[in-house]
Amino acid sequence: MFNKTELYRLLGKIEKPGRYTGEEYNEIVKKNKSHLIKVALVFPDLYEIGMSHLGLKILYDIVNKRDDSWAERVYAPAADFESYLVKEGIALFSLESFRPLSKFDIVGFSLQYELSYTNVLNILNLGKIPLRASNRDSTHPLIIAGGPAAFNPEPLADFIDLFVIGDGEEIINEIIDIHKEWSKKGAKNNKRELLEKMLDINDGIYVPSFYKVYYQPDGTIKSFENRVKQAPLRIKKRIVKNLDKAPFPIAPIVPNIDVIHNRITLEIFRGCTRGCRFCQAGIIYRPVRERSVEHLLELAERSINQTGYEEISLSSLSSSDYSHIGELTKALIDHYGKKGIGISLPSLRIDSFSLDLARQTQRVRKTGLTFAPEVGSERMNRIINKNVSESDLYKTVQNALEMGWRRIKLYFMIGFPSETWDDIEGIIKMIKRVEIMGREKVGKKFSLNISINGLVPKPHTPFQWMAQEKEDQLLKKFNYITKMIRSNNISFRFPDTRLLLLEAVFSSGDRRLGNVIEAAYLKGCKFDSWQEYFNFDFWQEAFQENGLSMAFYAHREKKVDETMPWDLIDCGVEKKYLWLEWGKAQQEISTDDCRQEKCNGCGLENICSEIGFQDNKKPKLNSLNKKEM
């Protein structure tokens, strides 16, 4: 087994050796390990990205609180360290014990992004684990995966033994309990028996090998067949109903090198009901569940004491929608502001209420402000159900400038259904107007960062039926926007349209894409979302060799009665509701937020009633009491 002495000899030869050494503050190392269920938590990207991910921190804390289990961390190695592992024949290992990946009982992948799929295969291969589930037996680790990308698990179905659908805080313990009982049989145990036993778990378990997919002559899916009687034909997502009772790490690991987010992250609530029609997270994380102010203040205090961080981030899909946001931010600012500890709200609405919050939370250190108008016209706002007006943006920007902000970032998206060049002109007009406002108030010190992305239609959203706009048209729009706006105060960021195409393919893909992913990986594809590693030619070859077309998955409008690859997965929001929302988008009709108005009947009514959803009404705009702040 690889040891630290060997690694230390390498330190001067590889970039950022702290990615691989472990021994960070709050790392958990257990003694008497022979009897422990050994769980590898894998993030299929670099250490500094994976170490910033809250979900893995939560699971690490849960598993390591058990006396019978030990969770360790594994990240994708950078090219220089991977070359060394391959050259020396060393298996990819964990940070805590340097245990080879193949020697774990359970290996769990966090799937945050479809373009990480070749990294999943690369990590399995570097860990000396057969890529395909059909080539693994009871001597190999159980390979599981969860996260938002698991809501369409089919492209990775040939490689993963078991998918976790939904919240992981409770189900991870149930998986370990079953594995522990199964492993007591020793040499007599059987992998199929283990997987069948996992079906006893109530909701959230999908075992792809227990299902057969039948296809129509045109390549669409005809039907699914469950080959094991107890395997359900609809897998309900797992929902943690009470976040105050859910485990949360108060002593997260403090990395030895800079990572993306060097701070405490507090998830203040989960879910969103704003109903933006392009947003998958707003659907799959429903219903809204909040943590109490008292619990959050306790978590903040204990986390700061255990880490020494100087920033607390209040995380959610829309932090200013938290029903007690004024009370929470006031308490945190009053307690931590004088200590030099900053409070950040990474997701804010475009309104004066949110700006008041930003002004208060950035008293310690004033960073930039980020807003997401998404589109440039009222018509497009109705189509995507983003209830923000142009005047809201201009008023908020003006107030921000008067309060002293000098740097603003705006997010836009193009490629929406029925988008016209008038809508693109609307984006240009909006950017120019904000830039003029900034220059008039601040002068040359004003900085405007513009990020423009292209729409990727996602499963379980109203836009899942639409065709993605083709790359050449998206590129034409990107280029036109930059051509029409010339200013030293403005910087632009656009994605590679080929990456958008691949993301759309795997977002909407079926399990036939497993052969494509493997072929592309064997050609050398990995870190596909990183421009310096991306090789589109290899992907084109992989599709051609397997007789499949990217356009079939990305550029084809789906029929209302078409069976989708993800129709096995029940995200809680009914397909008929999504279809109604798709129709309303085409008619340019918006839908009210059910936290402000009446229930829209999305399919989660019973669970909302059970968890007391109506008690979590979000604050009305501009209702923040000045005395609270």
Buried (B, 14 or more C-beta within 10 A) or exposed (E): EBEEEEBEEBEEEBEBBBBBBBEBEBBBEBEEEEEBBBBBBBBBBBBBBBBBBBBBBBBBBBBBEBEEBBBBBBBBBBEEBBEBBEEEEBBBBBBBBBBBBBBBBBBBBBBBBBBBBBBBBBBBBBBBBBBEBEEBEBEBBBBBBBBBBBBBBBBBBBBBBBBBBBBBBBBBBBBBBBBBEBBEEEEEBEBEEBBBEBBEBEBBBBBBBBBEBEEEEEBBBEEBEBEEEEBBEEBBBBBBBEBEEBBBBBBBBBBBBEBEBBBBBBBBBBBBBBBBBBBBBBBBBBBBBBBEBEBBBEBBBBBBEBBEBBBBBBBBBBBBBBBBBBBBBBBBBEBBBEEEBBBBBEBBBBBBBBBBBBBBBBEBEBEBBBBBBBBBBBBBBBBBBBBBBBEBBBBBBBBBBEBEBBBBBBBBBBBBBEBEEEBBBBBBBBBBBBBEBBBEBBEEEBBBBBBBBBBBBBBBBBBBBBBBBBBEBBBBBBEBBBEBBEBEBBEBEBBBBBBBBBBBBBBBBBBBBBBBBBBBBBBEBBBBBEEEBBBBEBBEBBBEEBEBBBBBBBBBEBEEEBBBBBBBBBBBBBBEBBBBBBEBBEEEEBBBBBBBEEBBEBBBBEBBEEBEBEEBEBBEBEEBEEEBB
